[in-house]
Every structure is written in structure tokens, then in C-alpha cells.
């Protein structure tokens, strides 16, 4: 049986606030798996636990309880150095705010994860990643010399340069106009089609509908999980009834 890229079982993240009745259960006992090459959206209202879940999946935060396996490896009890190594080698991050270093060129920004991992031929690999996202001719430009869409493509190249098994995206089109956002989404989907597992947290239901599968969260729990079109349509209907 194929090992899933993500295996999550009864995962919890509780933020203590001095007493049990004030504790915040940001993630409340959720379970799901995602197979290699799957595209998965996570939707729900602000404060439902989407970003907390993404931070746990990205090994940026530790769960309070439950099991999380990435590519078959239990990661919740690893030390900080091992978690950093997993983030560097197995996970690519794409954020709404791009998170590029302003005084570095596009090429230098893309090369950074390889330098942390002491990878040989890092400059060549970074140039190849920039070419993959259509920015070979912008390699010497700094972020201030790039459009929003170009910045996001640099961020995607940086996420891809270590050849991770999974891309985690937090509102990847949120800071872009609709056409540029669609171009970025198409790029992410093409990367997914090549076998990289794609997880996208988004408020944009058109982005969610473009994925294969969607999880809907509410109050730290999964309330729907299924084909994207079905989950998104049901979510829109429930929002309309509530209003």
C-alpha cells in the first residue's frame, strides 16, 4: 500500500490561557490523509484553524496531541534541528506576502534554501528553478523591481528549488489581481500535475474549486471533506442560508 504524503490522526492544538475553560482549541481532533500528487484546499471562516493546521503541517508549530506523519515519518516529537531539515528538504512554502529578502536578487532569494542545506551547484539549480517559473530574464532583479506576480513566481521557485514532496500555500493569490492570480494558480497546478502534493489554504473559493479536493473547517474541526466542487458548493449554500 502506498504511503500517503500526509497522515493526520486526532490532531489537536490547544492554546492555554490560564484556565481550562479559557483554553483555545485551534485544531480540535482532526484526521485526514493526502496522497502523493494530490491537490487539497482548506477553506473556512477566519479563526477556524486553517493557518494553525498549515503551521503544523509545515513543521513550524507542534501539535498538542495526535499523530502527524510526513512521507511516513512521525514528525511531532522531532527536535528543532530535525524539523528544520525536514522543512528544508521536504516542504516548500508559498505565502501571500512573498517573504522575499529585499536586498537580494531573485536568483539569490531562490538559492537560499540550497545554501542552508549545503547543496552543491546551488546557483545552477536556482537558475533552473527561476526558468521553470518563467523568470530566467529577471534573475538579477531585486524584489522592488518586480511586479506582484513576478514576486510570487520567485517565491514559488524558491519553494521548488529543493524539490520538496509537498507545497504548502497560504493565500498564494491573495495579494494579486485576478488575472495574475489565475496565472500563479495555473503554475501551481502544473507543478502539482508533475507529482508534487499541493495544499492550499484560501478564502478564494474559485481557487479552492480549481483543486481536486477540499476540506472545510469550522471551530478547529473538519466539517466537510470531498471533491472540491461539491464541498465549495455546499459551503456557498450554507453561507447563503446563514445570511
Secondary structure, 3 states (H helix, E strand, C coil): CCCCCEEEEEEEEEECCCCHHHCEEEEEEEEEEECCCCEEEEECCCCCCHHHHHHHHCCCCCCCEEEEEECCEECCCCCHHHHHHHHHHHEEEEECCCCCCCCCEHHHHHHHHHHHCCCCCHHHHHHHHHHHCCCHHHCCCEHHHCCHHHHHHHHHHHHHCCCCCEEEEECCCCCCCHHHHHHHHHHHHHHHHCCCEEEEECCCHHHHHCCCEEEEEECCEEEEEEEHHHHHHHHHHHHHHHC
